[in-house]
Amino acid sequence: MIQIVGRYAPSPTGPLHFGSLIAALASFCQARSQGGRWLLRIDDLDAPRVVPGADRAIIDTLAAFGLTHDGPILYQSQRRAAYAAAVAGLRDASLAFDCACSRREAQSGPAGLEGPIYPGTCRDGLPQGRCARAVRLRADAGVVAVADRIQGRYAQDLAADIGDFVIRRADGVAAYQLATVLDDAEQGVTEVIRGADLLSSTPRQVWIHRCLDLCPPTYGHIPVIVDAAGEKLGKSTGALALDSVRRQEQLVQCLLLLGQRPPAALAAHSVAGVIDWAVEHWDADRVPRRRTYRRTNAATAAGN
């Protein structure tokens, strides 16, 4: 029997906030409710955005909310050699190619799901006199479908919807899509629970798995909590900070937002008591099958 392995992978760009707590709690409960392990990864590849000490603050906050990880913490910044080796292997196999295009040139193609589709300028070799900047993976997969645990079937025609996409940026840093795939494989992750804002990335990640002869995990994307203006709750939008005193109440609110049905008296329990109840009663089928929820009305709607 395969052991379930889940993970949570925050970026150390500031303190943990309410929206990220919901994602962490959902991932934790999904893994632990199946007797699985829950791992922690720090996605610190984008060095200019890393806030010194933010990783320690995130780790401590997760522990204070009863979300304790298993095993050592993986830091992406310590994995650069693995990313470089994967890029080299994909290039050697002609699955990826060097690209000399500037951002403006790369965005000169037709409209796609996430902006302009790469026009294929360097697909068959660099133009004369141009030097490589980024590395792109060929989007030759056709339709890639994902049986999402929460959102249902989600599919993209990679060539038509996304186009050849970057796996190593012009600054030499591995792109998010590649690093995430390699790290999940390294940690033996079997199930990924994360926010629905990352659902559109999933077909690309499945395609990378295929190109590297890796088995992708299963995926489940929970609704992203937004404010009254429809903006995702996060560091950049001034999301409400977590309250270190009212932790139990915030955990119960998270459970309501996730469609669970905690008893009214649960907020009076200890943090450990709330987490124990959440794991024992976790039901992924109750998580709302939608991409976003407004925080102001999500708890009420989730209980209907």
C-alpha positions as CSV (number, residue, x, y, z in Angstrom):
1,M,0.0,0.0,0.0
2,I,1.4,3.4,-1.0
3,Q,1.8,5.8,1.9
4,I,0.1,9.2,1.3
5,V,2.6,12.1,1.3
6,G,1.3,15.6,1.3
7,R,3.2,18.9,1.4
8,Y,2.9,22.6,2.0
9,A,5.3,24.9,0.1
10,P,5.1,28.6,1.2
11,S,7.3,31.4,-0.2
12,P,9.2,33.2,2.5
13,T,8.2,36.7,1.4
14,G,6.4,37.7,4.6
15,P,4.4,36.2,7.5
16,L,1.8,33.5,7.1
17,H,-1.6,35.1,6.5
18,F,-5.2,33.9,6.7
19,G,-5.4,32.7,3.1
20,S,-2.3,30.7,3.4
21,L,-3.4,29.1,6.7
22,I,-6.5,27.7,4.9
23,A,-4.3,26.1,2.3
24,A,-1.9,24.7,4.9
25,L,-4.8,23.3,7.0
26,A,-6.5,21.6,4.0
27,S,-3.2,20.0,2.9
28,F,-2.5,18.9,6.4
29,C,-5.9,17.3,7.0
30,Q,-6.0,15.6,3.6
31,A,-2.7,13.9,4.3
32,R,-3.1,13.1,8.0
33,S,-6.7,11.9,7.7
34,Q,-5.3,9.1,5.4
35,G,-2.5,8.2,7.9
36,G,0.0,10.0,5.6
37,R,3.0,12.2,6.1
38,W,2.9,16.0,5.7
39,L,6.1,17.7,4.5
40,L,7.2,21.3,4.5
41,R,9.1,23.0,1.6
42,I,10.3,26.6,1.5
43,D,10.0,28.0,-2.0
44,D,12.9,30.5,-1.8
45,L,14.2,30.4,-5.3
46,D,13.2,34.0,-6.1
47,A,16.0,35.6,-3.9
48,P,15.0,39.3,-4.4
49,R,11.6,38.6,-2.9
50,V,12.8,36.6,0.1
51,V,12.4,38.4,3.4
52,P,15.2,37.4,5.9
53,G,13.7,35.4,8.8
54,A,10.4,34.9,7.1
55,D,11.0,31.1,6.8
56,R,11.5,30.8,10.5
57,A,8.4,32.9,11.2
58,I,6.3,30.7,8.9
59,I,7.6,27.5,10.5
60,D,6.9,28.8,14.0
61,T,3.4,30.0,13.0
62,L,2.4,26.7,11.5
63,A,3.6,24.9,14.7
64,A,1.6,27.4,16.8
65,F,-1.5,26.5,14.9
66,G,-0.9,22.8,15.4
67,L,0.4,22.1,11.9
68,T,3.6,20.2,12.6
69,H,5.5,18.8,9.6
70,D,7.3,15.5,9.2
71,G,10.9,15.0,8.3
72,P,13.4,17.7,7.3
73,I,12.4,20.9,5.5
74,L,13.4,21.2,1.9
75,Y,14.7,24.6,0.7
76,Q,14.5,25.2,-3.0
77,S,17.6,27.4,-2.9
78,Q,19.6,24.3,-2.1
79,R,18.4,22.4,-5.1
80,R,19.8,24.5,-8.0
81,A,22.1,21.7,-9.2
82,A,19.2,19.3,-9.5
83,Y,17.2,21.9,-11.5
84,A,20.2,22.6,-13.8
85,A,20.7,18.9,-14.5
86,A,17.0,18.5,-15.4
87,V,17.1,21.4,-17.8
88,A,20.2,20.0,-19.4
89,G,18.6,16.6,-19.8
90,L,15.5,18.0,-21.4
91,R,17.6,20.0,-23.8
92,D,19.7,17.0,-24.7
93,A,16.5,15.1,-25.4
94,S,15.3,17.9,-27.7
95,L,12.3,18.3,-25.4
96,A,13.4,21.8,-24.5
97,F,15.2,24.6,-26.5
98,D,17.2,27.8,-25.9
99,C,15.2,31.0,-26.4
100,A,16.8,34.4,-27.2
101,C,13.5,36.4,-27.1
102,S,13.0,39.4,-24.9
103,R,9.8,39.6,-22.9
104,R,8.3,41.8,-25.6
105,E,9.2,39.4,-28.3
106,A,8.0,36.4,-26.4
107,Q,4.6,38.0,-26.0
108,S,4.0,38.8,-29.6
109,G,1.9,35.7,-30.3
110,P,-1.9,35.2,-30.2
111,A,-3.8,35.4,-26.9
112,G,-3.8,32.3,-24.7
113,L,-5.2,31.4,-21.3
114,E,-2.5,33.3,-19.4
115,G,-1.5,36.0,-21.8
116,P,0.1,35.9,-25.2
117,I,1.3,32.5,-26.5
118,Y,5.0,32.2,-27.4
119,P,5.2,32.6,-31.2
120,G,7.9,29.9,-31.6
121,T,10.6,32.2,-32.8
122,C,13.5,30.1,-31.4
123,R,11.8,26.6,-31.6
124,D,14.0,25.5,-34.5
125,G,17.2,27.3,-33.4
126,L,18.4,30.7,-32.3
127,P,18.1,33.5,-34.9
128,Q,21.5,34.4,-36.3
129,G,23.4,36.7,-34.0
130,R,21.2,36.1,-31.0
131,C,22.3,34.6,-27.7
132,A,20.3,32.3,-25.5
133,R,18.4,33.8,-22.6
134,A,15.8,31.5,-21.3
135,V,15.1,27.8,-21.9
136,R,11.6,26.7,-22.9
137,L,9.9,23.3,-22.9
138,R,8.1,22.3,-26.1
139,A,4.3,22.2,-25.6
140,D,3.7,19.2,-27.8
141,A,1.4,17.3,-25.4
142,G,-1.9,18.1,-27.0
143,V,-4.7,18.0,-24.5
144,V,-3.5,17.3,-20.9
145,A,-6.4,16.5,-18.6
146,V,-6.3,16.4,-14.8
147,A,-8.8,14.6,-12.6
148,D,-8.8,17.2,-9.8
149,R,-9.8,15.9,-6.4
150,I,-12.0,18.9,-5.7
151,Q,-12.6,20.9,-8.9
152,G,-13.3,17.9,-11.2
153,R,-11.8,17.3,-14.6
154,Y,-9.6,20.2,-15.9
155,A,-8.0,20.1,-19.3
156,Q,-5.8,22.3,-21.5
157,D,-4.5,22.0,-25.0
158,L,-1.0,23.1,-24.1
159,A,0.1,24.2,-27.6
160,A,-3.1,26.2,-28.2
161,D,-3.7,27.5,-24.7
162,I,-0.2,28.0,-23.2
163,G,2.5,27.4,-25.8
164,D,6.1,26.6,-25.2
165,F,6.8,27.7,-21.7
166,V,9.9,28.7,-19.7
167,I,11.6,26.2,-17.5
168,R,14.7,28.3,-16.9
169,R,14.4,32.0,-16.7
170,A,16.7,34.6,-18.3
171,D,18.4,35.2,-14.9
172,G,19.4,31.5,-14.8
173,V,16.9,30.6,-12.1
174,A,14.7,27.5,-12.6
175,A,11.0,28.4,-13.3
176,Y,8.4,27.6,-10.7
177,Q,6.8,24.9,-12.9
178,L,10.0,22.9,-13.2
179,A,11.2,23.4,-9.6
180,T,7.8,22.3,-8.2
181,V,7.8,19.1,-10.2
182,L,11.3,18.1,-9.3
183,D,10.8,18.9,-5.6
184,D,7.6,16.9,-5.4
185,A,9.4,14.0,-6.9
186,E,12.4,14.4,-4.6
187,Q,10.1,14.4,-1.5
188,G,7.9,11.5,-2.8
189,V,4.8,13.6,-2.7
190,T,1.7,11.6,-3.7
191,E,-1.0,14.2,-3.3
192,V,-1.0,18.0,-3.7
193,I,-3.7,20.1,-2.1
194,R,-3.3,23.8,-2.9
195,G,-5.2,27.0,-3.9
196,A,-7.3,27.1,-7.1
197,D,-5.2,30.0,-8.4
198,L,-2.6,27.3,-9.3
199,L,-5.1,25.0,-11.1
200,S,-4.0,26.4,-14.5
201,S,-0.4,25.4,-13.8
202,T,-1.3,21.8,-13.3
203,P,-1.3,20.6,-16.9
204,R,2.1,22.1,-17.5
205,Q,3.4,20.3,-14.4
206,V,1.9,17.0,-15.5
207,W,3.5,17.5,-18.9
208,I,6.9,18.1,-17.2
209,H,6.4,14.9,-15.2
210,R,5.8,13.0,-18.5
211,C,8.9,14.5,-20.1
212,L,11.0,13.5,-17.1
213,D,9.4,10.0,-16.9
214,L,8.1,10.8,-13.4
215,C,4.7,9.8,-12.0
216,P,2.7,13.0,-11.1
217,P,0.9,13.2,-7.8
218,T,-2.9,13.6,-7.6
219,Y,-4.1,17.1,-7.3
220,G,-6.9,18.9,-5.4
221,H,-7.4,22.7,-5.6
222,I,-9.3,24.4,-2.9
223,P,-11.2,27.7,-3.4
224,V,-9.0,30.8,-3.0
225,I,-10.4,33.2,-0.4
226,V,-10.8,36.7,-1.8
227,D,-11.8,40.1,-0.3
228,A,-14.9,42.1,-1.1
229,A,-13.3,43.4,-4.2
230,G,-12.5,39.9,-5.5
231,E,-8.8,40.2,-4.8
232,K,-6.9,37.2,-3.4
233,L,-6.1,37.4,0.3
234,G,-2.3,37.7,0.4
235,K,0.6,39.7,1.5
236,S,0.4,42.1,-1.4
237,T,-3.3,42.9,-0.8
238,G,-3.0,43.6,2.9
239,A,-4.8,40.4,4.0
240,L,-5.7,40.3,7.7
241,A,-2.8,39.0,9.8
242,L,-3.2,35.9,11.9
243,D,-4.2,36.4,15.6
244,S,-1.8,34.6,17.9
245,V,-4.4,34.8,20.7
246,R,-7.5,33.5,18.9
247,R,-5.9,30.6,17.1
248,Q,-8.7,28.1,17.8
249,E,-11.4,30.5,16.4
250,Q,-9.4,31.1,13.2
251,L,-8.9,27.4,12.7
252,V,-12.6,26.8,13.1
253,Q,-13.3,29.6,10.6
254,C,-10.9,27.9,8.1
255,L,-12.8,24.6,8.5
256,L,-16.1,26.4,7.8
257,L,-14.6,28.0,4.7
258,L,-13.4,24.5,3.6
259,G,-17.0,23.2,3.8
260,Q,-16.4,21.1,7.0
261,R,-19.0,21.1,9.8
262,P,-17.2,21.8,13.1
263,P,-19.5,22.0,16.2
264,A,-20.0,25.5,17.6
265,A,-18.2,24.5,20.8
266,L,-15.0,23.5,19.0
267,A,-13.5,27.0,19.2
268,A,-13.4,26.5,23.0
269,H,-11.1,23.6,22.7
270,S,-7.3,23.8,22.6
271,V,-5.4,24.2,19.3
272,A,-4.5,20.5,19.5
273,G,-8.1,19.6,20.1
274,V,-9.3,21.6,17.1
275,I,-6.7,19.9,14.9
276,D,-7.5,16.5,16.1
277,W,-11.2,17.0,15.3
278,A,-10.3,18.4,11.9
279,V,-8.2,15.4,10.9
280,E,-10.7,12.9,12.3
281,H,-13.7,14.4,10.5
282,W,-12.0,15.7,7.4
283,D,-14.1,15.2,4.2
284,A,-12.6,16.4,1.0
285,D,-15.9,15.9,-0.7
286,R,-17.3,18.8,1.3
287,V,-14.8,21.3,0.1
288,P,-16.7,23.7,-2.2
289,R,-16.2,23.0,-5.9
290,R,-15.5,26.5,-7.0
291,R,-12.4,28.6,-7.7
292,T,-13.0,31.5,-5.2
293,Y,-14.9,32.5,-2.1
294,R,-15.3,35.9,-0.5
295,R,-14.3,35.7,3.1
296,T,-17.3,37.7,4.2
297,N,-19.8,35.1,3.0
298,A,-17.8,32.0,2.6
299,A,-18.5,30.5,6.0
300,T,-22.2,30.8,5.5
301,A,-22.2,29.5,2.0
302,A,-20.0,26.6,2.9
303,G,-22.4,25.4,5.5
304,N,-25.4,25.3,3.1
